[in-house]
Amino acid sequence: MNEIRVHKELNQEPIRFEKELGIKFYKECIFKFNKIEDLNKEIIFSFDELRNNFNLNNQDDFKEFMKFFHNEIDGRKSVFKTDKGDLIGGGVFSTKIYTDNRLGVMINPYHKQYIYSKIDIEKWHSVKGNHKKINALELAEEEKKKLTGMMTTFLSDEIKGKYSQRLMDLLMQYQGSGLFIMEWESFKEILDIPKSYKSCDIDKQVLSSSKKELIKIGLKITKIEKIKKGRSIETIKIKFDFEKKKEDKKQDKEPKLVEEQAHEITDFDKELGKLSTELMKKKKVNLIMQLSSLKTVEDIKEFKAKNEL
């Protein structure tokens, strides 16, 4: 199981791949860019690498994979809305197939601020992810903002399902608090759940199957709650625990310091957890449904002041 670093904003955008293979390759690309210093450079997948990772047994399989690849990657003309409200069109990556069957991938310029290089990750580690220390670094404001948006998720061969992979990404963004809250319609859009699926279909085809898969990597969903407003579901709330499997801990070449692990539980995670617990005790359902809109500690403070908490 490999760690990948991606920006929180990009993580909460829909990844519209019809098959599990598309999400796996998308995350493989992010993982490769995390390992290089210059995000302007091209990363290369050799034929042998593609064959081993995606079970391509011959040239015909490779050609079929390429057809799928272009439909899934280059054909994904999604629109990404930034925190400023700007709209970015097109896929995150551009690709090139070489005559010797190598596959080249580059980041589209507008998406570079949401993908992390080896240097970005080293800077984050140098201050152990502490937001105050990041803001004290002698860096441009945009670079500081990029570093404070970094989150960790995983590329795991054990998690194969399309919905399981995306749900894992969403939950890992909130591993500090162990509490994930999102508007129901946004949740369905991000996981790219068919509009024809009813709530019971989502329980069976998405949530139950994902719950069984995620336990393989130590991510245990303890409670799933759908909060209604009238007869309609308005918010989904998922409680979970995560403990990286022992065999994976042994494989880590650079074990994390206890201090660094502590800083991964951000002030925002702590405050959101406290606020959620307080609202649950007071049975403030309407306020709980608004928690998914909170993004920073300042948002939480304003929310508490506004609602006299």
Secondary structure, DSSP 8 states (H G I E B T S, - for coil): -EEEEEEHHHHTS----SSHHHHHHHHHHHHHHHT-S-TTS-EEE-HHHHHHHHT--SHHHHHHHHHHHIIIIIT---EEE-TTS-EEES-SEEEEE-TTS-EEEEE-GGGGGGB--HHHHHHHHHTTT-HHHHHHSSS-HHHHHHHHTEEEEEE-TT---HHHHHHHHHHHTTTTTTEEEEEHHHHHHHTT--TT--HHHHIIIIIIHHHHHHGGGTEEEEEEEEEEETTEEEEEEEEEEE---HHHHHH-SS---HHHHHHHS-HHHHHHHHHHHHHHHHT-HHHHTTGGG--SHHHHHHHHHHTT-
